Amino acid sequence: MSRPQDDRNQEATVYLGNLDERCTDALVWELMLQAGPVVNVHLPKDRISMAHQGYGFCEFLTEEDAEYACKIMNQIKLWGKPIRVNKASSDKKQLDVGANLFIGNLDENVDERLLYDTFSAFGVMATTAKIARDPGTGKSKGYGFASYTDFESSDAATESMNGQFLMNKAISVQYAFKKDGKG
């Protein structure tokens, strides 16, 4: 089911993250088949334990199938864990510059799915919306991030959502900056 990465059509490949340890190549193949014809599934395995490492890649027949999979499969729950499905772009460098938003004052009940559903209305998301969580408890720290592929979308999201209510709390939306001052 796996081929060397060089042979893969990167534009028709999606990244799968937050996979449960019980996931197999065959199960991922069957799941992704719901979105379109699958060419290849690869879950990198630990060389010693031979267990996969919680992420993988799925190549579809066409780029359109891959984009459709990102839309319908992202954040669905598999064994109670929401899986991440994003385009497996080989040019991640462009995201360093990208239109990344910081979303503050989030209600503790806002989850990644709600954040994604809310902010994906403004344009193509470069990555899944993320919520900062306490590593010990898993509870929301009250803020998160959304990244777009273009500044028009992030501008629209900022203008439309800053000060709006999400689950009875007025959220703040602004451009995110890296801690080192770059970006």
Backbone hydrogen bonds, N-H to C=O, Kabsch-Sander energy under -0.5 kcal/mol:
donor,donor_aa,acceptor,acceptor_aa,energy
7,D,4,P,-1.2
8,R,4,P,-0.5
8,R,5,Q,-1.1
10,Q,8,R,-1.1
12,A,9,N,-1.3
13,T,10,Q,-1.3
14,V,58,C,-2.8
15,Y,86,N,-3.8
16,L,56,G,-3.1
17,G,84,R,-2.5
18,N,54,G,-0.5
19,L,54,G,-2.5
23,C,20,D,-2.0
28,V,24,T,-2.5
29,W,25,D,-2.6
30,E,26,A,-2.4
31,L,27,L,-2.5
32,M,28,V,-3.0
33,L,29,W,-1.6
34,Q,31,L,-1.3
35,A,32,M,-1.8
36,G,32,M,-1.1
39,V,59,E,-3.2
40,N,59,E,-1.6
41,V,1,M,-1.4
42,H,57,F,-2.8
46,D,51,A,-3.0
50,M,46,D,-1.8
53,Q,44,P,-1.7
56,G,16,L,-2.3
57,F,42,H,-2.6
58,C,14,V,-2.2
59,E,40,N,-3.1
60,F,12,A,-3.3
60,F,58,C,-0.5
61,L,37,P,-2.1
66,A,62,T,-1.6
67,E,63,E,-2.3
68,Y,64,E,-2.3
69,A,65,D,-2.4
70,C,66,A,-1.9
71,K,67,E,-1.7
72,I,68,Y,-2.5
73,M,69,A,-2.7
74,N,69,A,-0.5
74,N,70,C,-0.9
75,Q,83,I,-3.1
76,I,73,M,-1.9
78,L,81,K,-2.5
81,K,78,L,-1.4
83,I,76,I,-2.8
84,R,17,G,-2.4
86,N,15,Y,-2.0
88,A,13,T,-2.5
89,S,87,K,-1.6
92,K,90,S,-0.6
94,Q,91,D,-1.1
95,L,92,K,-1.6
96,D,93,K,-1.6
97,V,94,Q,-0.8
98,G,94,Q,-1.2
99,A,148,Y,-0.9
100,N,98,G,-1.6
101,L,146,A,-3.6
102,F,174,Q,-3.6
103,I,101,L,-0.5
103,I,144,G,-3.0
104,G,102,F,-0.6
104,G,172,S,-2.8
106,L,142,G,-2.9
110,V,107,D,-1.9
115,L,111,D,-2.3
116,Y,112,E,-2.8
117,D,113,R,-3.2
118,T,114,L,-2.5
119,F,115,L,-2.6
120,S,116,Y,-2.7
121,A,118,T,-0.5
122,F,119,F,-1.5
123,G,120,S,-1.0
126,A,147,S,-2.5
127,T,147,S,-0.9
130,K,145,F,-2.4
132,A,143,Y,-2.4
134,D,139,K,-2.9
138,G,134,D,-3.0
141,K,132,A,-3.1
144,G,103,I,-2.4
145,F,130,K,-2.9
146,A,101,L,-1.7
148,Y,99,A,-2.1
149,T,124,V,-2.1
154,S,150,D,-1.4
155,D,151,F,-2.8
156,A,152,E,-2.2
157,A,153,S,-2.5
158,T,154,S,-2.5
159,E,155,D,-2.8
160,S,156,A,-2.4
161,M,157,A,-2.7
162,N,158,T,-1.9
163,G,171,I,-3.0
164,Q,161,M,-2.4
166,L,169,K,-2.5
169,K,166,L,-0.7
171,I,164,Q,-2.9
171,I,169,K,-0.6
172,S,104,G,-1.7
174,Q,102,F,-2.2
176,A,100,N,-2.9
178,K,182,K,-1.3
181,G,178,K,-1.9
